[in-house]
């Protein structure tokens, strides 16, 4: 099989986690991938929701993009007395944009530094 592992031999997935951490109640990872099928399987194996297909991933992999994946770390979430969640997420686990923006204002500003106003 040209360019691949011979049939029956293990091929290590071409996934490299460049950075990982927890910010508030979000568990994040920054990933470099060499193959779309490896990334697609890694997302599934690690319980990350992805609504696209391998072809979509491959488009960005070919351009050498990095991927940032996030999921809510329920162990980091704070609950109010009524059982709802406090902080960055709503009771339905949606992000509260105002809280995120206030908490990460400097980081957000750095992301857009030098970008033309739209």
C-alpha positions as CSV (number, residue, x, y, z in Angstrom):
1,X,0.0,0.0,0.0
2,X,1.9,3.1,-1.2
3,X,2.3,5.9,1.4
4,X,0.6,3.9,4.2
5,X,1.3,1.2,6.7
6,X,1.2,-2.4,5.3
7,X,-2.1,-4.2,5.9
8,X,-2.3,-5.6,9.4
9,X,0.3,-3.3,10.9
10,X,-0.5,-0.6,13.5
11,X,-0.1,3.0,12.3
12,X,0.1,5.7,15.0
13,X,-2.5,8.4,14.7
14,X,-1.1,11.7,13.4
15,X,-2.5,13.8,16.2
16,X,-0.3,16.0,18.4
17,X,-1.7,17.9,21.4
18,X,0.3,21.1,21.5
19,X,-1.4,22.6,24.6
20,X,-4.2,21.6,27.0
21,X,-5.7,23.2,30.1
22,X,-8.8,24.3,31.9
23,X,-10.1,27.9,31.8
24,X,-13.1,28.4,34.1
25,X,-15.3,25.4,33.4
26,X,-13.9,24.7,29.9
27,X,-11.4,22.0,29.2
28,X,-9.5,22.9,26.1
29,X,-6.9,21.4,23.8
30,X,-4.9,22.9,20.8
31,X,-4.3,20.1,18.3
32,X,-2.2,19.6,15.2
33,X,-3.4,16.8,12.9
34,X,-1.7,15.2,9.9
35,X,-4.7,13.2,8.7
36,X,-8.5,14.0,8.8
37,X,-9.5,10.4,9.6
38,X,-7.2,10.4,12.6
39,X,-8.6,13.7,13.9
40,X,-12.2,12.6,13.2
41,X,-11.6,9.4,15.2
42,X,-9.8,11.3,18.0
43,X,-12.7,13.7,18.4
44,X,-15.1,10.8,18.6
45,X,-13.0,8.8,21.0
46,X,-12.5,11.8,23.3
47,X,-16.2,12.7,23.3
48,X,-16.0,16.0,21.4
49,X,-19.1,16.9,19.4
50,X,-18.3,17.6,15.8
51,X,-21.1,18.0,13.2
52,X,-18.9,18.1,10.1
53,X,-17.2,15.3,8.1
54,X,-13.7,14.2,7.4
55,X,-13.6,16.2,4.2
56,X,-14.2,19.4,6.1
57,X,-11.4,18.6,8.5
58,X,-9.1,17.7,5.6
59,X,-9.5,21.1,4.0
60,X,-8.0,22.7,7.1
61,X,-5.4,20.0,7.7
62,X,-4.0,20.5,4.2
63,X,-3.7,24.3,5.0
64,X,-1.7,23.3,8.2
65,X,-4.3,24.9,10.5
66,X,-4.3,24.1,14.2
67,X,-7.6,23.0,15.9
68,X,-8.9,24.3,19.2
69,X,-11.4,21.9,20.9
70,X,-13.3,22.6,24.0
71,X,-15.8,20.9,26.2
72,X,-17.4,21.8,29.5
73,X,-15.6,20.2,32.5
74,X,-18.5,19.5,34.8
75,X,-16.2,19.1,37.8
76,X,-15.2,22.8,37.5
77,X,-18.8,24.0,37.3
78,X,-20.3,25.9,40.2
79,X,-23.9,25.3,41.2
80,X,-26.3,27.8,42.8
81,X,-28.5,26.7,45.7
82,X,-31.4,26.1,43.3
83,X,-29.3,23.7,41.3
84,X,-28.6,26.0,38.3
85,X,-25.1,26.7,37.2
86,X,-23.2,29.9,38.1
87,X,-20.4,31.4,36.1
88,X,-19.7,31.0,32.4
89,X,-22.5,28.6,31.5
90,X,-26.3,28.6,31.7
91,X,-28.4,25.8,33.2
92,X,-28.6,24.3,29.6
93,X,-24.7,24.4,29.4
94,X,-24.6,27.2,26.9
95,X,-21.8,29.8,27.3
96,X,-22.8,33.2,28.8
97,X,-21.1,35.5,26.3
98,X,-21.1,38.6,28.6
99,X,-19.3,36.6,31.4
100,X,-16.8,35.1,28.9
101,X,-16.1,38.5,27.4
102,X,-15.6,40.2,30.7
103,X,-13.4,37.4,32.1
104,X,-11.3,37.1,28.9
105,X,-11.4,40.7,27.6
106,X,-7.6,41.0,27.4
107,X,-7.2,37.7,25.6
108,X,-10.0,38.5,23.2
109,X,-8.4,42.0,22.5
110,X,-5.1,40.3,21.7
111,X,-6.8,38.0,19.2
112,X,-8.0,40.9,17.2
113,X,-5.0,43.2,17.7
114,X,-3.9,44.5,14.3
115,X,-7.0,43.3,12.5
116,X,-8.9,45.9,10.4
117,X,-12.2,47.0,11.9
118,X,-15.1,45.4,10.1
